[in-house]
Amino acid sequence: MLRYRKGDLRAFEILYAKHKAPLYRYLLRTCRDQETASDLFQEVWGKVIASRERYEVRAQFNTFLYRIAHNCAIDYFRRAGRRHEGRAQDVDDIAEELPGAEQAHPDVALSEAQMKAEFRRALDQLPPEQRDVFVLYEESGLSLEEIGKITGVAMETAKSRLRYAVSKLRAALKQHQPASAQT
């Protein structure tokens, strides 16, 4: 980002290529609507571009980027007058439509599809604060301290929210775990 701030457009291309997929997945899982996620994705990168000359290193670029994304999502939900509503085709749904080796075993494909559907339902049922921390942790690779900064809470609070989210997701998917993992 410092190179981009100095006018190196190739540096921006590298940042964009590195972060575009995880950022889009984060936004899609946060708002669960492809059109909204695409709009927010453009808004986030627009804000990165607009802040180019003012950018100062205070944390990793990831932290800076996901803070912008988190704030854009919150602003969207405030403008829309709702919190985390809507359904959309998830990235996992798109992957399920692609032909693959698992189609040779319909029972395995059915079990995986059921587990993915149950995971999405369980993720949707998490309180928004827990879902935000979980999705940030899974999609961004950020530390809990960085996630705390992004969401405006202490690191221990982010850690607690992640722990509760994982616990609830495991409970929801318990029937899909091998018997040895359930003990």
C-alpha positions in Angstrom: 0.0 0.0 0.0 2.9 2.3 0.7 4.2 1.7 -2.9 0.7 2.4 -4.2 0.5 5.6 -2.1 3.7 6.7 -4.0 1.9 6.1 -7.3 3.0 2.5 -8.2 -0.1 1.2 -9.9 1.4 -2.3 -10.1 1.5 -2.4 -6.3 -2.3 -1.9 -6.3 -2.8 -4.6 -8.8 -0.8 -7.0 -6.5 -2.9 -6.0 -3.5 -6.1 -6.4 -5.4 -5.2 -9.8 -6.8 -4.1 -11.1 -3.4 -7.2 -9.9 -1.4 -10.1 -9.9 -3.9 -11.3 -13.5 -3.4 -11.2 -13.6 0.5 -12.7 -10.1 0.7 -15.6 -11.0 -1.6 -16.2 -14.2 0.3 -16.3 -12.3 3.5 -18.8 -9.7 2.1 -20.9 -12.5 0.6 -21.1 -14.4 3.8 -21.8 -11.2 5.7 -24.7 -9.9 3.6 -25.7 -13.2 1.9 -26.7 -11.5 -1.3 -24.5 -11.5 -4.4 -25.6 -8.1 -5.7 -25.1 -6.5 -2.4 -21.7 -8.2 -1.9 -20.6 -7.0 -5.3 -21.7 -3.4 -4.5 -19.9 -3.5 -1.2 -16.8 -5.0 -2.8 -16.7 -2.1 -5.2 -17.3 0.4 -2.4 -14.5 -1.1 -0.3 -11.9 -0.9 -3.1 -13.2 2.6 -4.0 -12.4 3.6 -0.4 -9.0 2.0 -0.5 -8.2 4.0 -3.7 -9.6 7.2 -2.2 -7.5 6.8 1.0 -4.3 6.2 -1.0 -2.7 9.5 -0.3 -3.7 9.5 3.4 -2.8 5.9 4.1 -0.5 5.4 7.1 0.8 2.1 8.4 -0.9 1.5 11.7 -1.5 -2.2 11.2 -1.3 -4.9 8.5 -3.0 -4.0 5.2 -5.4 -6.9 6.0 -6.6 -5.1 9.1 -7.0 -1.8 7.2 -8.9 -3.6 4.3 -11.3 -5.6 6.5 -12.0 -2.6 8.8 -13.2 -0.8 5.7 -15.2 -3.8 4.6 -16.8 -4.3 8.1 -17.7 -0.6 8.2 -19.2 -0.7 4.7 -21.3 -3.7 5.7 -22.5 -2.0 8.9 -23.4 1.1 6.9 -25.3 -1.0 4.3 -27.4 -2.7 7.0 -28.1 0.6 8.7 -29.2 2.2 5.4 -31.3 -0.8 4.5 -32.9 -0.7 8.0 -32.2 -4.4 8.6 -29.5 -6.6 10.0 -28.1 -9.5 7.9 -31.2 -10.4 6.0 -31.6 -12.0 2.6 -30.5 -15.2 1.0 -28.2 -15.7 -1.9 -26.3 -18.4 -3.6 -23.2 -19.0 -1.5 -19.8 -19.6 -2.9 -20.2 -23.2 -1.7 -23.5 -23.5 -3.7 -21.6 -22.5 -6.9 -18.9 -25.1 -6.1 -21.6 -27.8 -5.7 -22.9 -27.1 -9.2 -19.5 -27.9 -10.8 -19.1 -31.4 -12.0 -16.6 -33.5 -10.0 -15.5 -36.9 -8.9 -17.9 -36.9 -6.0 -20.8 -37.2 -8.5 -19.6 -40.8 -9.0 -20.8 -41.5 -5.4 -24.3 -39.9 -5.1 -24.6 -40.9 -1.4 -21.3 -39.0 -0.6 -22.5 -36.0 -2.6 -25.9 -36.0 -0.8 -24.2 -36.2 2.6 -21.9 -33.3 1.8 -24.7 -31.2 0.4 -26.7 -31.8 3.5 -23.8 -30.9 5.7 -23.1 -27.7 3.8 -26.8 -26.7 4.0 -26.8 -27.4 7.7 -23.6 -25.4 8.1 -25.1 -22.4 6.3 -28.3 -22.6 8.4 -26.2 -22.8 11.6 -24.1 -19.9 10.4 -27.2 -17.8 9.6 -28.6 -18.5 13.1 -25.5 -17.3 14.9 -25.8 -13.9 16.6 -24.4 -11.3 14.1 -21.4 -10.5 16.4 -20.4 -14.1 16.6 -21.0 -14.6 12.8 -18.9 -11.5 12.0 -15.9 -12.7 14.1 -16.2 -16.3 12.7 -16.3 -15.2 9.1 -13.5 -12.7 9.5 -11.4 -15.3 11.2 -12.1 -17.9 8.5 -11.9 -15.7 5.4 -9.2 -13.2 6.2 -6.6 -15.0 8.2 -6.4 -12.1 10.6 -5.5 -12.6 14.2 -8.0 -12.2 17.0 -6.4 -9.0 18.1 -6.8 -7.6 14.5 -10.4 -8.8 14.4 -11.1 -7.1 17.7 -9.8 -3.9 16.3 -11.9 -4.3 13.1 -15.1 -5.0 15.1 -14.3 -2.5 17.8 -14.1 -5.0 20.7 -11.3 -6.2 22.9 -9.3 -9.2 21.7 -10.7 -11.4 24.5 -14.2 -10.5 23.4 -13.4 -11.5 19.8 -11.9 -14.7 21.1 -15.0 -15.4 23.2 -17.3 -14.7 20.3 -15.2 -17.0 18.1 -15.3 -19.8 20.7 -19.1 -19.5 21.1 -19.6 -19.5 17.3 -17.4 -22.6 16.8 -19.2 -24.4 19.7 -22.6 -23.7 18.2 -21.5 -24.7 14.7 -20.0 -28.0 16.0 -23.2 -28.7 17.9 -25.3 -28.1 14.8 -23.1 -30.4 12.7 -22.6 -33.1 15.4 -24.3 -35.8 13.4 -21.8 -35.3 10.5 -18.8 -35.8 12.7 -17.1 -39.2 12.9 -17.9 -41.1 16.1 -14.4 -40.8 17.4 -14.6 -36.9 17.2 -17.9 -36.8 19.1 -16.4 -38.0 22.4 
